[in-house]
Structure formats: structure tokens, C-alpha cells
Amino acid sequence: MTTHTLLTPRRSPTLSRIVSYAVLGIAFLTSRPAFAQQLPDIIADVGAEYAELYLQPVVNAFGADINAGLIHTAKVGGGALPFDLFLGVKVMGALIPDIDRTLNIAYETPYTFHGPDGNRYDLPVTFQINDGPTIFGDTSPGTVTGNVRQTVHPGADGLDNTSDDIVIDSTLSFNVLPGLYDGSIAPLAVPQLGIGSLAGTDLIVRYLPRVSQEDYGHLEFVGIGLRHSVDRYIPGLSFRIAGHFMVQRLLITNTAGEEIFSTSSLAAGVAISKTFVFLTLYAGIQTEETTVNVDYTFGDELSEIEGENISFELAGDTTLRGMAGASLKLGPFLVNVEASQGNHRTVLAAGVGLAL
């Protein structure tokens, strides 16, 4: 029996750069470039199934983050000035549970063996990964192994199960991609503008200018939402009620302008708040949905791999959350903190900015 140790699968420098950039873009996390370059190698060998399991935790974290910190009060209008204004930065961090740190997968892929007769034989190999790292997993590489024992030729006598049979008896193993981020919280920061009110409605805008990199492509992020006063229809309330709706989108295109990585997010909720001089306490409930689409076609350098296109869609696991927070207004400045819980995922958020 022969044992093969494969430290690196087939490589694609072009895909490496693009997928690495996509991962960093969606997560806004710090990673190690050497590790990030290995991600496409695994995708090239095992296809979308491994990529989905590996990336799902960052989709969960990103979806939980991006829909946090949307509001800091249920008050819409009614202030000393004829308009509302908030201009600042919201910082969110989803706590990473242990379940998002490992993955298990078995997959089959063809591999070329050199037989004792000098010929080449293409045989299917089933590989097994147990407790392998996800993007948030152990930064030490996991290991995938596969065993093959198959008679590929009856030998010179033409009879099966005789001593001169040509048998491939081999164990294959190689290191899979390690985790890229081993922290306990997945951070995200976005600038946010709130302005109004018109007919009891404020506009919410989140925006990052387009980022371009010659080797990778382009990244764009924008979010648009509305807050509407509900208490304006219910005179005499001692607290404020408002509903909100938000649409957010992050898009990554390659240098040819083709969309390869995109996220879209919808959130709708209702909140109440009560102000005590400088301090506002608020709480609410929110329903939401986040989806990520990956669609990339390998170049000619990977034409030998069956199924040149990698295309799949993932959904974040937070669909309903409750939130509670506090805002402190000191003159024209506002600071707020918030905690939210949804689908076993906790998110902490904070904001700071100019508020009029």
C-alpha cells in the first residue's frame, strides 16, 4: 500500500485572489493572505459543497451584524429643530458560537494513480473531513483523508483475484484550509446617516464608497431604509413607537465587471422608546433575511476540472431578533449601545455620531 501526502491541491492564482477578496469583503475581518490563498484550491477540488459549509458561519455572522444597530430611538420628529439628523458610525459584533467553528463532510472526487504496471488509472476517491475548521475555526490546518483499494486490471493471466492482479492500494491525505479568524466576535463597522422627518418619516442611509483593486475587482456597499412614527396616530402616549424597514446590499465584481459575490439583506421591525432628559431607553423586535450569492466560472487554467462553474446561494440563520438599547445625548453628540438576540445568535452594537 502506498501513502500520498498532498499539502496543496491544484491551484488557481486568479480564483485565489477573487475568492479571498470576497471573503474579506463580506466579513470585513482581518485574515492571513497565505491562508486565504488556499481557499480556492479546496473549492476547486471539492466544489460548492465544501465552500458552502466553510463560508456559512461568516454568512451567519455578517447577516446578524448588518441588520443590527439600525436604530437608536423610536422618536421620529417633534424636536426643537424642524428636521432630524444623525451622522455617525455604527459598530456591530456577532458573537461566534462553537457550532460555527467546525464542519464535517464526505465527498468523492477523481484522482490519477500510477499503477505498478506503469499505467495511469483514474479512480474515484471518497475523502472524509471530521471536525474540520470553518472560516472561524482552528487556524491550524485540518486534514482530509481518503482510502483506495481497487483491482484495476486482472494481470497477465486475465483472471480476477490472482496474485498478478494490478491493484491500487493507497491512502491519500492533505491539509485543508485552516480557519482565517479565531476571534470570539465578528466585527463590522458602517457609516450611517439618518435624516427627516417628512410626514413622520426619516430616511436611513448606509454607504461605503466603491473600493477598487486592480487585481481583484470592485466592492460596493449601500443600504437604504425608512423609519416611520406610529405614535403620531395615537395621541397621549408617554413613549414613542416607530416602525422601520431597511434594504442593504454588498456587491463584488471582477475586473471585467461581472458579478461574482453579492449579499442582500432585508429587515423590518417595530420599536418603542422612552426618554429621560439625556437618556433614551429603547426595545424592539425585528424580522430579517440575508442571502449571499457566489457565482464564479473557472478560467482555462482549471479546464480539466469537471464543472467549471461554482455557483451557490447561502442564507443567514438570523430571521427574527429582539433588541434593547440605550442612547445618551450630550449636546449635539449621541452615543448608543445595543444588544440583540435572535436564532441563538447574540449581537452587540454601538454607535457614535452627531445628532440634531
C-alpha positions in Angstrom: 0.0 0.0 0.0 1.3 3.5 -0.8 0.6 6.6 1.1 0.4 10.0 -0.6 0.6 13.3 1.3 -0.7 16.2 -0.7 0.0 19.5 1.0 -1.6 21.6 -1.7 -4.3 20.6 -4.2 -4.5 22.1 -7.7 -4.1 25.8 -7.6 -5.7 28.8 -9.3 -4.0 32.1 -8.6 -6.7 34.1 -10.3 -9.6 32.4 -8.4 -7.5 32.6 -5.2 -7.3 36.4 -5.3 -11.0 36.8 -6.2 -12.5 34.5 -3.6 -10.1 35.7 -0.9 -11.2 39.3 -1.6 -14.8 38.2 -1.5 -14.4 36.5 1.9 -12.6 39.6 3.3 -15.2 41.9 1.8 -18.2 40.1 3.2 -16.8 39.7 6.6 -14.7 42.9 7.0 -12.4 40.7 9.0 -8.6 40.5 9.3 -7.2 37.4 7.8 -3.9 35.9 6.8 -3.3 36.2 3.0 -1.3 32.9 2.8 -4.3 31.1 4.3 -6.8 33.0 2.1 -5.0 31.9 -1.0 -5.7 28.2 -0.2 -9.5 28.6 -0.1 -9.9 28.4 -3.9 -7.8 25.3 -4.0 -10.2 23.4 -1.8 -13.2 24.8 -3.8 -11.5 23.6 -7.0 -11.2 20.1 -5.7 -14.4 19.6 -3.8 -16.7 22.2 -5.4 -19.5 24.2 -3.9 -20.4 21.8 -1.1 -17.3 22.4 0.9 -17.3 26.1 0.1 -20.9 26.4 1.5 -20.0 24.7 4.7 -16.8 26.6 5.1 -18.4 30.0 4.4 -21.8 29.5 6.1 -20.6 30.8 9.5 -19.4 34.1 8.1 -22.7 34.5 6.3 -24.5 33.9 9.6 -22.3 36.5 11.3 -22.5 39.0 8.5 -26.3 38.7 8.4 -26.6 39.2 12.1 -24.2 42.1 12.1 -25.5 44.0 9.1 -29.1 44.1 10.5 -28.0 45.3 14.0 -27.8 48.9 15.1 -30.3 50.2 12.6 -32.0 52.4 15.2 -31.2 54.1 18.5 -34.6 55.6 19.3 -38.2 55.3 18.3 -38.6 59.1 18.2 -39.2 60.5 14.8 -39.5 64.3 14.5 -41.0 66.5 17.2 -37.7 68.0 18.3 -36.7 71.6 18.7 -35.4 71.8 15.2 -37.6 71.4 12.1 -35.5 68.4 11.0 -33.9 65.2 12.4 -30.2 64.4 11.6 -27.9 61.7 12.7 -24.5 61.3 11.1 -22.1 58.7 12.6 -20.7 55.2 12.6 -22.4 52.0 13.8 -20.2 49.2 15.0 -21.6 45.7 15.4 -20.1 42.4 16.6 -21.8 39.0 16.4 -20.6 36.5 19.0 -19.3 33.3 17.3 -20.8 30.1 18.8 -18.8 26.9 18.9 -21.1 25.3 16.3 -19.8 27.7 13.7 -16.2 26.6 14.1 -16.2 23.1 12.7 -17.6 21.2 9.7 -18.0 17.6 8.7 -18.1 16.5 5.1 -17.6 13.4 2.9 -17.1 13.9 -0.8 -15.9 11.9 -3.9 -13.5 13.2 -6.5 -11.4 11.5 -9.2 -7.7 11.1 -8.7 -5.0 9.7 -11.0 -2.9 6.9 -9.8 0.3 5.3 -11.3 -0.1 1.5 -11.2 2.7 -0.9 -10.7 2.5 -1.8 -14.4 3.4 1.8 -15.3 -0.1 2.8 -16.5 -2.2 5.6 -15.2 -5.6 4.9 -13.7 -8.3 7.5 -12.8 -10.3 6.2 -9.8 -12.9 7.8 -7.6 -11.7 8.6 -4.1 -14.0 9.3 -1.1 -12.5 11.8 1.2 -13.7 12.4 4.8 -13.3 15.5 6.9 -14.3 15.3 10.5 -14.4 18.4 12.7 -12.5 20.4 10.0 -12.2 24.1 10.6 -14.6 26.6 9.1 -13.6 30.2 8.3 -14.0 30.8 12.1 -12.3 27.5 13.1 -8.9 26.5 14.3 -6.1 28.3 12.5 -4.2 25.0 12.3 -5.0 23.2 9.1 -7.4 20.3 9.3 -6.7 17.0 7.5 -8.7 15.2 4.9 -8.0 11.5 4.1 -9.2 9.0 1.5 -8.5 5.3 1.1 -8.5 3.4 -2.2 -8.1 -0.4 -2.7 -9.3 -1.5 -6.1 -8.3 -4.1 -8.7 -7.8 -2.2 -12.0 -6.5 -5.0 -14.2 -6.6 -8.8 -14.0 -2.9 -9.1 -14.9 -1.2 -11.2 -17.5 -3.3 -14.3 -16.8 -6.5 -12.5 -17.4 -8.1 -13.9 -14.2 -9.5 -12.0 -11.3 -8.4 -12.4 -7.8 -5.0 -13.9 -8.6 -1.5 -12.9 -7.5 -0.7 -10.9 -10.6 -3.7 -8.6 -10.4 -2.9 -4.9 -10.8 -4.2 -3.4 -7.5 -4.2 0.2 -6.5 -3.9 0.2 -2.7 -3.3 3.7 -1.4 -4.1 6.3 1.3 -4.3 9.9 0.3 -4.2 12.8 2.7 -3.7 16.6 2.5 -4.2 19.6 4.7 -7.5 21.5 4.2 -7.8 25.2 4.7 -7.5 26.4 8.3 -9.7 28.9 9.9 -9.0 32.5 8.9 -10.2 34.2 12.0 -10.1 32.8 15.5 -11.7 35.6 17.5 -14.8 35.3 19.6 -16.7 38.1 17.9 -17.1 39.0 14.2 -16.9 42.8 13.8 -18.4 45.1 11.3 -18.5 48.9 11.0 -20.5 51.1 8.7 -21.2 54.8 8.4 -24.9 55.7 8.8 -26.9 58.8 8.0 -30.5 59.4 9.3 -32.4 62.5 8.1 -36.0 63.6 8.2 -38.7 63.9 9.0 -41.3 64.2 6.3 -44.8 63.2 7.2 -43.4 61.4 10.2 -40.8 59.5 8.2 -37.0 59.5 8.4 -34.6 58.3 5.8 -31.7 55.9 6.8 -28.7 55.6 4.5 -25.6 53.3 5.0 -22.9 53.7 2.4 -19.3 52.7 1.7 -17.7 54.3 -1.4 -16.7 51.9 -4.2 -13.4 50.2 -3.5 -11.4 49.1 -6.5 -8.3 47.0 -6.7 -6.6 46.3 -10.0 -6.0 42.5 -9.3 -9.3 41.8 -7.5 -12.1 43.9 -8.9 -14.6 46.2 -7.1 -16.5 46.2 -3.9 -19.7 48.3 -3.3 -22.0 48.6 -0.3 -25.2 50.6 0.2 -28.2 50.4 2.5 -31.5 52.4 2.3 -34.2 52.4 4.8 -37.1 54.3 6.4 -38.4 54.9 9.9 -42.0 56.0 10.4 -43.6 57.3 13.6 -46.5 55.2 14.8 -47.3 57.2 18.0 -48.3 60.1 15.9 -51.5 58.2 15.3 -52.1 57.5 19.0 -52.3 60.8 21.0 -51.4 60.9 24.6 -48.8 58.2 24.7 -45.9 58.8 27.2 -43.5 56.9 25.0 -42.6 56.7 21.3 -43.4 53.9 18.8 -41.8 53.6 15.3 -41.6 51.1 12.6 -38.5 50.7 10.4 -37.6 48.9 7.1 -34.1 48.5 5.7 -32.6 47.1 2.4 -28.8 46.6 2.2 -26.6 45.2 -0.5 -22.9 44.4 -0.8 -21.6 43.6 -4.3 -18.2 42.3 -5.5 -17.5 42.3 -9.3 -14.4 41.2 -11.0 -12.1 43.4 -13.2 -14.4 42.7 -16.2 -17.4 44.0 -14.3 -19.0 40.6 -13.8 -20.8 39.9 -10.5 -19.1 37.1 -8.6 -20.2 37.7 -5.0 -23.2 39.5 -3.7 -25.2 39.8 -0.5 -28.7 41.3 0.0 -30.5 41.9 3.3 -34.0 42.9 4.2 -35.1 43.9 7.7 -38.4 45.2 9.2 -39.2 45.9 12.8 -41.0 48.0 15.4 -39.5 49.6 18.5 -40.6 51.7 21.5 -38.5 54.2 23.4 -38.7 56.4 26.4 -36.5 59.5 27.0 -35.4 60.7 30.4 -33.7 64.0 29.9 -30.4 62.9 28.2 -31.0 59.2 28.3 -33.3 57.2 25.9 -34.1 53.6 26.5 -35.5 51.5 23.6 -36.5 48.0 22.8 -38.0 46.3 19.7 -38.5 43.2 17.6 -37.3 42.7 14.0 -37.7 40.2 11.2 -34.9 39.9 8.6 -33.4 37.9 5.8 -29.9 37.9 4.5 -28.7 35.9 1.4 -25.3 35.5 -0.2 -24.8 34.5 -3.8 -21.5 33.2 -5.1 -21.1 32.8 -8.9 -17.7 32.3 -10.5 -16.5 30.5 -13.6 -13.0 29.0 -13.5 -10.6 30.1 -16.2 -8.8 27.9 -18.7 -6.2 27.0 -16.1 -8.8 24.8 -14.4 -10.5 23.4 -17.5 -9.5 19.9 -16.5 -11.9 20.0 -13.6 -15.4 18.9 -14.2 -18.0 21.6 -13.5 -16.1 24.8 -14.2 -18.7 27.0 -12.6 -19.0 27.5 -8.8 -22.5 28.9 -8.0 -24.5 28.7 -4.9 -26.7 30.7 -2.5 -26.5 30.8 1.3 -28.9 32.3 3.8 -28.0 33.8 7.2 -29.6 32.0 10.1 -31.0 35.1 11.9 -34.6 35.6 10.8 -36.1 37.1 14.0 -34.5 39.1 16.8 -35.3 41.1 19.9 -33.2 44.1 20.7 -32.8 46.5 23.6 -30.5 49.5 23.9 -29.8 52.9 25.4 -28.7 56.2 23.9 -27.0 59.1 25.6 -27.2 62.5 24.1 -24.8 65.2 25.2 -25.3 68.4 23.3 -25.1 67.6 19.6 -23.4 64.3 20.2 -25.0 60.9 20.7 -23.6 57.6 21.9 -25.7 54.4 22.0 -25.2 50.7 22.9 -27.4 47.8 21.9 -27.7 44.1 22.5 -29.9 41.8 20.3 -30.7 38.1 20.4 -32.0 36.0 17.5 -31.9 32.4 16.5 -29.3 31.5 19.2 -27.1 34.4 17.9 -26.1 37.4 20.1 -25.0 40.7 18.6 -23.6 43.7 20.4 -23.7 47.1 18.7 -22.7 50.6 19.5 -22.9 53.9 17.7 -21.4 57.4 17.9 -22.2 60.5 15.9 -23.7 63.9 15.5 -27.4 64.1 16.4 -29.6 67.1 15.9 
